[in-house]
């Protein structure tokens, strides 16, 4: 089975500082991969490379045929309604109808005519998810999309992403600082360090999703990953 997206020998430097150094990575259809690493390790740089957004990356980069990115900031246009934000630039027939269906999927039916300023932070991030999903991506790239949310809203957003992934089965790369979040959502966890993939953790031994934070097996893997990251448990 061919990969949806792939990096081979990918490198990136900024002002003489190497951020990515010969990274090899494949993302398969339906696979959910989480990318962990310290601040400044190059996680977002790797994500942008996979999205085809960084022309300065060396090596071979093959993105998905229909990639979509959700950033930490929802990046909604404040002068457009929720519906118009989701349908913006959408090609093909019936864009508004498809945008309405996407909003219903993320639990925002009835808010189509609202302005972004009228929504909570969690709702704005749901609009960003709908804007990505309406394009039927084969590759969904999530750049710390929950980091600015409060704990309850964050947990709800995590459950939503897990449900949407199960329903649509794109390849997903989630960039996160949260080890527990990675273990709740991913099939595979990667640690980025010194410009390369320093560790790869397959989560086949964890329970199937939805996973529980208090599960002993999850907590054991969490402790081991935190130790690799140099953080206390």
PyMOL commands that set and color helices and strands:
alter all, ss='L'
color gray80, all
select helices_A, chain A and resi 43-51+82-87+95-105+116-118+121-133+151-168+179-185+216-228
alter helices_A, ss='H'
color red, helices_A
select strands_A, chain A and resi 5-14+17-27+32-36+58-62+67-70+139-143+171-175+188-193+196-202
alter strands_A, ss='S'
color yellow, strands_A
deselect
rebuild
show_as cartoon
